[in-house]
């Protein structure tokens, strides 16, 4: 059983009910796993339950974990007040107690003995599952709720699953059970939430005595692994997802990656690496050994079976996300390239679009490819038309669920890819334009035929230049029209609450405006101070101020970058720096600090904003391959 304890340090006490619902609330909370001092002077709730209390106020760790009211005796209370408080605590505990004696039985049940039985399935009733509910009010939320949305945590369910195992091994690294399929695991999870199934039936279905539950992961006996795994489940997988909380199946970081982690050791250790990289510092160093295990497992998997290819692709995509989160500017592109080779050698990316699991993995690949700065130098790995097929999901694999990376903005990601491809192609064409050798000038011998030849050559050169430039401009105009006419897919807007709809549509607008700036700045060579660009950027800043700090902020790296390089006044740049600092504080991904560095470098190189700065060249000078995921 996986249990967490709070420290006695007051600065880490929970101050709100929303934060109390999580085992881990911030990257600094690992100390709660150790050195928790206990004494006899605890809360009334723990005394009534005959459990030790660690005296953390206002709510101790056991009451926090079990979601019980934590009653404390104040030294200023009178005896009568203490008596009333004890009665209230007893009353609350009696209401919460799920095991009660039945008077019809001739032999009374010894409560203490039942509680202490290790393998009694009724012990599982002490959990209060936090599994996300699908029942949400459609009413419009308050602005405060919109800004401070806190999705519930799945910790109760995962802890319950771990408790089903009867093993007592500790500190061993063993092979992960691979007897359960992803579809079976998801089916069991969803069936367990059915409203017509009794709790006892559910428990008995989850806890077969033979064989041992395949859900169990023996590595979780190690406290470091347990912490990193739970950090991914409760913090990271929710932080990087923009899927609506009202759509229970939308968060593929949990619904697909976690079942795969139970099937494969490489996927499991990759998730630990991601957690460690996000935490940074000591945890980043500690994760290096897990990183080596994941890569070793990946390299040993030489099978060409479809399931093994899916496992390898999942491992690579998790490592890509982990490296980008860490702020890496080189290694992530290596793993993305490996993913491209893996898909290319096995029929192409569309060959792996036969299930929800596969659609998630290849859309994950497409997302990171489209937001890679290197795509401007090499083009996208696969044509944007193929990415569009993946995003549209005509087969309906993700019907009723938003993609946790793309949201409702999927059409704009494809357009961003088209802009990158056009930029890649236009650089070649413009090189021809700017590097014309002018052989038609002055190479003749001075006779009339030579002069006539020179004239024809000059006309031909002008015609070539006009044709070349027109071809680029016509493609730009086409993309501009696509951006202006882009709309979210109607089926993606179904069943969203008012709050979720507002956030998704605002995010769509932010990407629409970012795409316009990207097109004008990169291909049309418009400087940031151009009036139209400034108008677009002002609208984009309004969107950013709404979205930073919300449940969709994980998608804001690219819009923030495009807005940042278009800030030209001292006031706008100061405000943008503050905005990015706030974003870093709330989002916590280290790649955002890289983005901020590039923005500030561009400001330094273009103090008045009246020059066209090729930020792609700046990245090449730095030797960086930046991903805006």
Buried (B, 14 or more C-beta within 10 A) or exposed (E): EBEBBBBBEEEBBBEEEBEBBBBBBEBEBBEBBEEBEBEEEBBBBBBBBEBBBBBBEBBBBBBBBBBBBBBBBEEEEEEEEEEEBBEEBBEBBEEBEEEEEEEEEEEEEEEEEEBEEEEEBEBBBBBEBBBBEEEBEEEEBEEEEBBEBBBBBBBBBBBBBBBBBEEEEEEEBEEBBEEBEBEEBBEBBEEBBEEEEEEEEBBEEBBEEEEBBBBBBBBBBBBBBBBBBBBBBBBBBBBBBBBBBBBBBBBBBBBBBBBBBBBBBBBBBBBBBBBBBBBBEEBBEBBEBBBEBBBEBBEEBEEEEBEEBBBBBBBBBBBBBBBBBBBBBEBBBBBBBBBBEBBEEBEEBBBBBEBBBBBBBBBBBBBBBBBBBBBBBEBBBBBBEBBBBBBEBEEEBBEEBBBBBBBBBBBBBBBBBBBBBBBBBBBEBBEEEEEEEEEBEEEBEEEEEEEEBBEEBEEEBEEEEEEBBEEBEEBBEEBBEBBEEBEBBEEBBEBBBEBBBBBBBBBBBBBBBBBBBBBBBBBBEBBBBBEEBBEBBEBBBBBBEBBBBBBBBBBBBBBBBBBBBBBBEEEBBEBBBEBBEEBBEEBBBBBBEBBBBBBBBBBEEBEEBEEEBBBBEBBBEBEBBBBBB
